[in-house]
Amino acid sequence: MTKPPSDLTDPANWLPETRLVHGGTMRSGFAETSEALFLTQGYVYDSPEQAEERFKTESGGFIYSRYANPTVAMLEERMRLLEGAEAARATASGMAAVSASLMCFLKAGDHIVAAKALFGSCLYVVQDVLPRFGVEATLVDGRDLDAWRKAMRPNTRAVFFETPSNPCLELVDIAGVSRIAHEAGALVVVDNVFATPLHQRPLELGADVVVYSATKHIDGQGRVLGGLVLGSAKYISEQFHPYFKHTGSALSPFNAWVMLKSLETLPLRVRAQTETAARLADHMASATDRGLLRVIYPFRADHPQSELARRQMQAGSTLVSFEVAGGKAGAFRFLNALSIIRLSNNLGDAKSLITHPATTTHQRLKPELKAELGITDGLLRLSVGLEACDDLARDIDQALAALKL
């Protein structure tokens, strides 16, 4: 179970679990065990010459916590090591990460191609925000490589997608789309939230930029907001960082500290949640005679893209989506009958959370797009937590029984 001997002073030679405990740690003169929380806005200089040099090069020390902060820098380095990226920046929220990752380099006259199956706020950025600044957008069926190929134009500068998608767990072939995009000279930006950095490695599959809502699994306990953008050193330093520091989407040092502590248990939490999600998906798939119309889970053989899922993912995610009979009324009856699973639009939490996408996260989508994406009135998205699997199964069973009342 051990790797061949290597230089253990180099974090690049550590396994993921070790990187998530020790990666990026910077200790102060007090030699603290736990990472220090630096709640400071600014920094003092030994001389005006030193201040001039810092502002000129932004190296050798910190300037202002909107630009960089020691606690935030530790989180960025730890995630950089885990992701295998050259550089990383942390943002105030997941949507700050998504919007900044695109707006930092797109300009009027450019074109972006994105998958139709996106989180509602991501669709808003692509369809409503970017066009206001002269960036044309084309939405495609993310599952169809030919659709991506046909959508490319001479001015296409970016492609953007999430895989698995929210909420129907559709997959996009990261390697396939990356090849098409790079042939057109476009940057590939992937939202990897549902897969987590443990179950999918977009950069190794050809993506250029990976974004996360760290609010989800990375915090994982419903406490703080945050986002992360990871990519090449050139992209981060020349395109992302100037936009980031001047537009003010910096992550709070306190939130960064909370997430640093959360990363220490990320493998344990995600592994347990994924195992339970897979078991629950199988359990629910046997309940089709009790008002359950379909179950969606990437690693089940009945998922239409299960082969792709197993090719580009290490496991099937902590999310399960399913459709109950009776449309909206049936979905609401099911939700109101739950005892342990809580109703919330968040995900990746230690607590199991469920939402009705058609009336919450994706409520602003036009009916025809909802229908095209499979977001029916009976669709529910379950984020599996750390409770006992048997208790969650019993909770689902008694809620299914309420459908027949």
Secondary structure, 3 states (H helix, E strand, C coil): CCCCCCCCCCHHHCCHHHHHHHCCCCCCCCCCCCCCCCCCCECCCCCHHHHHHHHHHCCCCCCECCCCCHHHHHHHHHHHHHHCCCEEEEECCHHHHHHHHHHCCCCCCCEEEEECCCCHHHHHHHHHHHHHCCCEEEEECCCCHHHHHHHCCCCEEEEEEECCCCCCCCCCCHHHHHHHHHHCCCEEEEECCCCHHHHECHHHHCCCEEEEECHHHHHCCCCCCCEEEEECHHHHHHHHHHHHHHHCCECCHHHHHHHHHHHCCHHHHHHHHHHHHHHHHHHHHCCHHHCEEEEECCCCCCCCCHHHHHHHECCCCCEEEEEECCHHHHHHHHHHHCCCCEECCCCCCCCCEEECHHHCCCCCCCHHHHHHHCCCCCEEEEECCCCCHHHHHHHHHHHHHHCCC
